[in-house]
Amino acid sequence: MHVTRVNDRVHMVTGTNVNWALVSDGSALTLVDTGYLNDSAALLASIESIGHRPEDVTAILLTHAHLDHIGGVPTMAGRFGTPVMTGAEEARHARREYLEQITPLEMLRLCGHRASRRWVFDTVRAVFPRIRMSLSEVTVVPPNVPLDVPGGLVAVPTPGHTSGHTAYLMPSTGVLFSGDALVTGHPTSRRGEGPQRLPEVFNTSEQGAADAIASLRDLPADTLVPGHGGLARGPLNGMVDQALR
């Protein structure tokens, strides 16, 4: 677990090949995504490392319901009663009314590449033994308006990686929590580091993923906290252009 200070109110935390974020507003926190199931101890430690308690988290905002983003929900919701929120379509995905997730066969096909093999090994270790997960209690948030959560984040629909993927903008600090719509690296990527979309195998719609990135171009943000890869700063339209090349 590695904690990166983004600004006075935002920290990005890197767990097992995935990031989550902590947004503070006085004594209260919003948690954006939660890592893998077996990152749960690291998730709690990350909250404590910035001087807070798990009870201070008053909202969990999910970008999407893949296992590497919802794994800490049982700990936070089960032990501390933290409410879980996401967009309307992704709430259906979180409840597993349907599943959009890389399959074991698709993971096996990645094993021809050394870094990808390592990612597969890390993933299996991070989810075992609970390789299936659904969330029963998910609150739907409206898009494009400030939410009543610490930091006043705004839900930005970005379907493509999943059908209901949602990014979150923090207008007061110019930070965009992009989830897997726009990342800056991944162990399976051949593009190295820098703004990019995930490899096609991870996206429900490749065209949708490209359209989602393009839709971010004019957002008032100059700091990117992605679901995978490092923190990025600079003009968002430049990051979008780089990712779409």
C-alpha positions, 0 to 999 in steps of 0.5 A: 500500500502506497499513499500519494498526497494529491493536495490538502484534501485528496490522497491517492492510495495504490494497493494491488495494481489498483488505486482508490482515493480518500477525499477529506472535508473536515473530519469526514471522508469520501472513499472513491473505490475500495481495491480488492477484497484482500486489500481490505487491511491496506484500505483501513491502514490507508485511512488511518495513515492520513489521520482518520478512522474508518468511521469517518468515511461517510460515503463510498463512491464506486466508479464501477463494480469490477472486483478490484474496485469493490473488494473493500465494500464488505469491510466498510459497509459490513463493519462500519455501515458505510453507504455505497453509491454509484450511477444508476446503470452501474448499480445494476451491475453492482447488484449482479443483475448482469456481469461485465468482467474479464473471464478466466479464459481471457485472463489465461490468454494474457499469460503469454506476456511476462508482465501480464502473467504477473498481473494474473497471479496478483489478481488471483491472490487478491480475490481468492477465495471470494472470486464472486461478489455482489452488492445488495445495498447500493444508492443511485446518485444523479449525474452532473450535479454536486453530491451531498458527500464530503468534497461535493464530488460530481458524478460524470457518466463515462460508459464504455469500460462498463456500461455504467462506468462513472467518473467523479469530478471535484470542482473545488480542487480540479481533481478528476477521479477517472476510474478505469475510463482513463488510466495512466498505466497497467501491467498488461498494457504495451503503452508504458506509462501515460494517459491511455485506455485499458487494453481492449480485453477489459472494456465492454465497448471499445468504441464506448471507452474511446467516447468516454475519454473524449467526453472528458476533454472540457472538464475543469480539471488539471489533476487526474487520479486514475484507477490504474497507474500514477497520478497525472497533472496538466491540461486534461485535454492534452491527456485526452489527446494522448490517450486517444492516439 
